[in-house]
Amino acid sequence: MKTSNFIMKAIYAVLIFLAGFLSAQAGGLASPSITGFSVDAPSDFFQLDNVVVYQDRIVIKIDNPIVSNYEDSGSMVPFLNANANGIGVLPSSGEEINVGDVITYDNGKELVVHRVIEKGEDSEGIYFITKGDNSPVVDGKVRFSQVKSVLVGVLY
């Protein structure tokens, strides 16, 4: 009797999981990240042949590099935290920035590092909508003139 009760509970649990999974797929929801939010992958900014490995060092050839570290605001955890060091590039135009890229921009009060979740164009030109990976809040429109860098690498 105990074995059949266990089997029924297991079948019930599997059916609940499948119902949730199928309803998410039917609703067009993306698979969540470990933070519970889906994120797009960033663009490729350099080729592997621009990485040179020596016995005592690694050299990464990047045009217009910017090196930075981050305050632990929590909005980009686990991707970025206080122990992260970033390698960024200064883009020459808004066309180089795509959905999924992580940008640093000046919001007028501070520098913000968030992921581009939407890219559009209006009467003022190209804009980006950004959001922290670990934040439910979507930022307003970010103009190319506000962008300070695009993150191309993270070192911990």
N, C-alpha and C positions, 0 to 999 in steps of 0.2 A: 504494500500500500504506500509506503514512504517513497519508493522509487518512482511510482507513477505520479505522485504529487510533485516531486522534483522535476520530472520530465514536463509536466504541464506548466510549471512556473517558468522553466527554460523556454518553452515554446512561446509562452505569453510575452516574455522579455524580448525575444527575437522579433515577434510580430510588432511590438511597440516600436522597436528600433527601425524596422523596415517601413512602417507607416510614416515615421518622421522623416526618414531618408527620402522616400518616394515623394512626399509632399514638398520637401525642399527642392527636389529636382524638378517637379512639375511647376513649381512657382518660379523657376529660373534663378534660384539663389546659388551663388558661388560657394565653394567649400570654404569654411572659415579657417583663418589662421589660428595659431595658438592663443592669440589675444581675443579671438571671437569675431574678428573682422577680416573680410577678404581683402587682399592687397594684390595689385599688379606688380610684376617684376620690372625692375628698372631697365633702361636702355643699355645697350653695349656701347661704351665710349672708347674702348681701345681693344686691340687685338692681342692675342696671347704671344705673338712674336715680338711685342713691345715689352715683354717681361724677360729679363736676362738673369739667369741664376748662376752665381759663382759659388765657389766653395765657402767663402766667408761673408757673402752678402747677396741680396737680391736687388736688382735695379729695375724700376718700372719707368718706362719712358712715357711721360704725359706732357702734352703742351699746356701751358698756362696753369700749372698746378697751384692748389691752395691747400694748406694743411691746417686742420682745426681740431679742437677737442670740444666736448659738450658738457653743459650743465645737465644734471639729472632731473628734468622736469617731469619725467614719467610719460610724456605724450608719445614717445617713439620706442618705449620699452616693448619687447626685448631687443629690438633691432639696434637701438642706440641707448647708451647709458653713460654715466659719469666716467667709466673706464674706457670709453671708445675714443679713438682718434680717427678723424676722417681725412680722406684725400678727395679734394674736389677740383673741378675745372670751371673756368669762367666761360660760359657759352657766349658766342658772338651774336646769336639771334634767338628769338623765341621758337623758331622752327626746330632748333636742336633739343628742345625740352619736350618730353613725352609723358603721357600718363604712365605712372609707375615710378618715375624718377623722384628722387628725394632732393629737394632744393632748400637752400638757405636764402631767406628773403628778409628785407627790412620792412616791418609793418609800421614804422614811424616812431615806435617806442623801444623796440628791441629786435634782435635777429631771431627769426623763427626757422626751425628745421622741420619740415613736414613733407609728406609724400603728395605728389600731384595725382589727384583722383579724376580730374576732368580738365580738358583743354578746349577752349573755344575762342571765338572771335566776335567782336561787336564793333560798334562805330569808333571805338577808341583803339582798336587793334586786338592783338592776341592777349588772352588772359588765362590764368591757371586757377583752378580751385584745388586747395590743398587740405589735408587732414592728417593729424597724427595717427600712426598705426594703432595706438592704444587709447585713442580718444574718440568719443562719439560725436564731438563737435566739428563741424565743417567750417573751414575758414572762408572768408569772403574772397572776392576776386583779387588775384595777385598779378600785377603787370610786370612785363619783362624788365622795365626800369628798376623794379624793386629787387630783382634776383641778383644775389651776390655770388652764388656758385651752385653747381650740380654735383652731388656726391657720387663719386665713382668707385670708392673703396673705403672699407672700414677695417681698422686694425685694433685688436684688443690686447 
